[in-house]
Each structure stands twice: as structure tokens, then as C-alpha cells.
Amino acid sequence: KVESMGIWAPFGIFVLRGVSIILPALPSSAYSLLAGSLLGFQKGYVTIVFSDIVFCQAAFFIARYFGRDPVRRLVGSKAMKRIESFNQNQLEGNFFLMTGVLMTGLFDFLSYGLGLGRTRWRLFTSALLLCLLIFVPVAVAIGAGLADKIYIVFAMVGMFALAIISGLIKKRVSLT
């Protein structure tokens, strides 16, 4: 039945995932699993990556250009506290720490938080793209039933490497 829907199935998941990013009260990780199970790995991965790029950038620019009040109206007061906590943790200048937090599934909150914190767009986009290369394939593969050891090993090695690099950078920054 999904194949008979043509472009509408990927478009529907694209929109649902996008709404879950703009309104972070909705669980967005479930849509990665859904995309993998309904569309297969390749179409699901492309759909989720495209959605994340478009809607995370939208959240970033909403926060950057319109500020706290419109973001608070979109996400609510409770979610706004979480978003503001990212600014207090000083993620803006640390690429690897930012990428690591993006991989936790909090990319919707972090997109808003980094926009409010005046993070450079290139830095945010680079971290987002790295996250999409390492983290998203695993979730989509699990949904597609392809949870092969290679995907899990790839994700674990990537996260471990980011943690080491982030620790080294923090150590170097604290020494100076």
C-alpha cells in the first residue's frame, strides 16, 4: 500500500518529522523508525535527512532572527527552559560537543538553543550534517530491519571518537 501512495508517503513522513522538530513536544525519533519500516532504508534515510536539514535550519533561523518570545510561543515554557539550558552549557563554540548532543536526539531543542546563542550558521550546519551521517542511518536501519552490526559499530565508533575529541578540546581550553 505504501508503494501505491507514490511520493505522498515520503512527503507525509517528511512533514510529520518536520512538525516534530518545530514543535519539540512530539517525539521525532519515532519518525526515523517509521521511515525505515515504511519506505526502506534508502528512501527512509533520504527522507529523514532532507527533513532534518530543512526543519532544523528553520528552527535555528526562527530562534536567531525572531528571538525568545516567538520560540517560547512555539514550544511552550517547559521546553523553553530546556532550550535555554543549552546556552548555559556553552555548546556554541565546541563543534564536537555540539555534534554529540545533536546525536542524542535533542537536535530540535538544540537547533533553537544554538540559534538563540548566536552560534555561527556554518558551525551549526556542519555539526548537523555530521550527526546526520553518523546517527540517523542507525535509527532508519533499525526501522528497516537492517540493524546489522556494521551500523551499530559505525555509530558507536563515531560517538566514541567525538567524545575523545571533545574531551581533548575541553582540556586544551581549560588550560589556556
C-alpha positions in Angstrom: 0.0 0.0 0.0 2.9 2.4 0.8 4.3 1.9 -2.8 0.9 2.8 -4.2 1.0 6.1 -2.4 3.9 7.2 -4.5 5.6 10.4 -3.4 2.9 11.1 -0.7 4.3 8.5 1.8 7.8 10.1 1.9 6.2 13.6 1.9 4.0 12.7 4.8 6.9 11.4 6.9 8.9 14.5 5.9 6.1 16.8 7.2 5.5 14.7 10.3 9.2 14.7 11.2 9.4 18.5 10.4 6.5 19.3 12.7 8.1 17.2 15.5 11.3 19.3 15.1 9.5 22.7 15.1 7.2 21.6 18.0 9.7 19.5 20.0 7.0 18.1 22.3 6.4 15.4 19.8 8.9 12.5 19.6 10.9 12.9 16.4 13.0 9.7 16.7 9.9 7.6 16.1 9.7 9.0 12.6 13.1 7.7 11.8 11.9 4.2 12.7 8.7 4.7 10.8 10.6 5.9 7.7 12.8 2.9 7.7 9.9 0.4 8.2 7.6 2.0 5.6 10.0 3.3 3.0 13.0 1.0 3.4 16.5 2.1 4.3 17.4 4.3 1.2 14.2 6.2 0.8 13.7 6.5 4.5 17.2 7.8 5.1 16.9 10.4 2.3 13.5 11.5 3.6 14.7 11.9 7.2 18.0 13.7 6.2 16.2 16.1 4.0 13.6 16.8 6.6 16.2 17.3 9.3 18.2 19.7 7.2 15.2 21.8 6.3 13.4 21.9 9.6 16.5 22.1 11.9 17.7 25.0 9.8 14.2 26.6 10.1 14.3 26.2 13.9 17.8 27.7 14.0 16.7 30.7 11.9 13.5 31.2 13.8 15.4 31.5 17.0 18.2 33.6 15.5 16.0 36.2 13.7 12.9 36.3 15.9 14.3 35.6 19.3 13.0 34.1 22.5 9.3 35.2 22.5 8.3 33.5 19.2 10.3 30.4 20.2 8.5 30.3 23.6 5.1 30.6 21.9 6.0 27.7 19.6 7.5 25.3 22.1 6.0 26.3 25.4 7.5 27.4 28.7 8.7 23.9 29.8 10.6 23.2 26.5 12.0 26.8 26.6 13.8 26.0 29.8 15.5 23.1 28.2 16.4 25.2 25.2 17.9 27.9 27.3 19.9 25.3 29.3 21.9 24.6 26.1 23.1 28.3 26.1 24.2 27.9 29.7 26.2 24.8 28.8 28.3 26.8 26.3 27.9 24.4 23.4 28.2 27.1 20.9 31.9 27.1 20.5 32.6 23.4 20.7 31.9 21.6 17.4 32.3 18.1 18.7 30.3 18.6 21.9 27.6 20.2 19.8 27.6 17.2 17.4 27.5 14.8 20.3 24.4 16.5 21.8 22.8 16.6 18.4 23.2 12.8 18.3 21.3 12.3 21.5 18.0 13.1 19.8 17.8 16.6 21.2 18.5 18.2 17.9 15.2 20.0 17.9 15.9 21.8 21.2 19.5 22.3 20.3 18.6 23.9 17.0 16.6 26.5 18.8 19.2 26.9 21.5 22.1 27.4 19.2 20.1 30.0 17.2 19.4 31.9 20.3 23.0 31.6 21.4 24.2 33.2 18.2 26.2 30.2 17.0 27.6 30.6 13.6 25.4 29.1 10.9 28.3 27.2 9.3 29.3 25.6 12.6 25.8 24.5 13.3 25.2 23.1 9.8 28.5 21.2 9.9 27.6 19.6 13.2 24.1 18.8 12.0 25.4 17.2 8.8 27.9 15.1 10.7 25.1 14.0 13.1 23.0 13.0 10.1 25.8 10.9 8.7 26.5 9.0 11.9 23.3 8.9 14.0 20.4 8.9 11.5 21.4 5.8 9.5 21.3 3.7 12.6 17.7 4.7 13.5 16.4 4.3 10.0 18.2 1.0 9.6 16.6 -0.3 12.8 13.2 0.7 11.4 14.0 -1.0 8.2 15.0 -4.2 10.0 18.6 -3.8 8.9 20.1 -3.4 12.3 23.3 -5.1 11.2 26.3 -5.0 13.4 28.1 -2.7 11.0 25.7 0.2 11.5 25.8 -0.1 15.3 29.6 -0.4 15.3 29.9 2.6 13.0 27.7 4.8 15.2 29.5 3.7 18.4 32.9 4.4 17.0 31.8 7.8 15.7 30.3 8.8 19.1 33.4 7.5 20.9 35.7 9.5 18.7 33.6 12.6 19.1 33.7 12.2 22.9 37.5 11.8 22.9 38.0 14.8 20.6 35.5 16.9 22.7 37.4 16.0 25.9 40.7 16.9 24.4 39.4 20.3 23.2 37.8 21.0 26.6 41.1 20.1 28.3 43.0 22.4 26.0 40.6 25.3 26.5 40.7 24.9 30.3 44.5 25.0 30.3 44.5 28.3 28.4 
